[in-house]
Amino acid sequence: EKYHIHSVFGVAQPRECPGVPTKVLSPRATWNNDEAYYKTAFKLTNAFRENFKKFEEHASEEIRRGGPQRYAF
């Protein structure tokens, strides 16, 4: 319960951090437009995956699983 798994990037985000406003801990909450946020998040994950293809053959399965797991349509 101390962490939230990001729905696009798959990383654990802390729900609380001393001295940090809760809103800042959620990237989506810092945007005024959910649709624009998710569109940008998926654009970033797709760019990451495309770029990582250059290095994929040198990475272990554990490293490959560490990247974004969802694709934009």
URFEN-V219831 format. One record per residue. N is the residue number from 1. RES is the residue in three letters. PHI is phi in degrees with one decimal (NA if undefined). BURIAL is b if it has 9 or more other ideal C-beta (glycine too) atoms within 8 Angstrom, else e. Layout:
((N | RES | PHI | BURIAL) (N | RES | PHI | BURIAL))
//
This chain:
((1 | GLU | NA | e) (2 | LYS | -79.1 | e) (3 | TYR | -130.0 | e) (4 | HIS | -117.8 | e) (5 | ILE | -86.2 | e) (6 | HIS | -62.1 | b) (7 | SER | -69.4 | e) (8 | VAL | -104.9 | b) (9 | PHE | -86.4 | e) (10 | GLY | 76.3 | e) (11 | VAL | -93.4 | e) (12 | ALA | -83.9 | e) (13 | GLN | -107.9 | b) (14 | PRO | -66.4 | e) (15 | ARG | -84.3 | b) (16 | GLU | -141.1 | e) (17 | CYS | -151.6 | e) (18 | PRO | -53.4 | e) (19 | GLY | 81.3 | e) (20 | VAL | -116.1 | e) (21 | PRO | -60.2 | e) (22 | THR | -54.9 | e) (23 | LYS | -59.0 | e) (24 | VAL | -70.1 | e) (25 | LEU | -75.8 | b) (26 | SER | -113.2 | b) (27 | PRO | -54.7 | b) (28 | ARG | -61.3 | e) (29 | ALA | -67.6 | e) (30 | THR | -84.3 | e) (31 | TRP | -97.4 | b) (32 | ASN | -94.3 | e) (33 | ASN | -141.7 | e) (34 | ASP | -59.5 | e) (35 | GLU | -61.6 | e) (36 | ALA | -65.3 | e) (37 | TYR | -60.8 | b) (38 | TYR | -67.7 | b) (39 | LYS | -60.7 | b) (40 | THR | -69.4 | e) (41 | ALA | -61.8 | b) (42 | PHE | -67.7 | b) (43 | LYS | -60.7 | b) (44 | LEU | -66.0 | b) (45 | THR | -64.5 | b) (46 | ASN | -66.0 | b) (47 | ALA | -64.8 | e) (48 | PHE | -60.7 | b) (49 | ARG | -61.7 | b) (50 | GLU | -63.3 | e) (51 | ASN | -66.1 | e) (52 | PHE | -67.5 | b) (53 | LYS | -54.5 | e) (54 | LYS | -66.1 | e) (55 | PHE | -115.2 | e) (56 | GLU | -55.2 | e) (57 | GLU | -66.7 | e) (58 | HIS | -98.3 | e) (59 | ALA | -102.1 | e) (60 | SER | -73.6 | e) (61 | GLU | -60.8 | e) (62 | GLU | -61.2 | e) (63 | ILE | -66.6 | e) (64 | ARG | -61.6 | b) (65 | ARG | -71.9 | e) (66 | GLY | -76.6 | e) (67 | GLY | -81.8 | b) (68 | PRO | -57.2 | b) (69 | GLN | -103.5 | e) (70 | ARG | -113.3 | b) (71 | TYR | -112.0 | e) (72 | ALA | -84.8 | e) (73 | PHE | -90.3 | e))
//
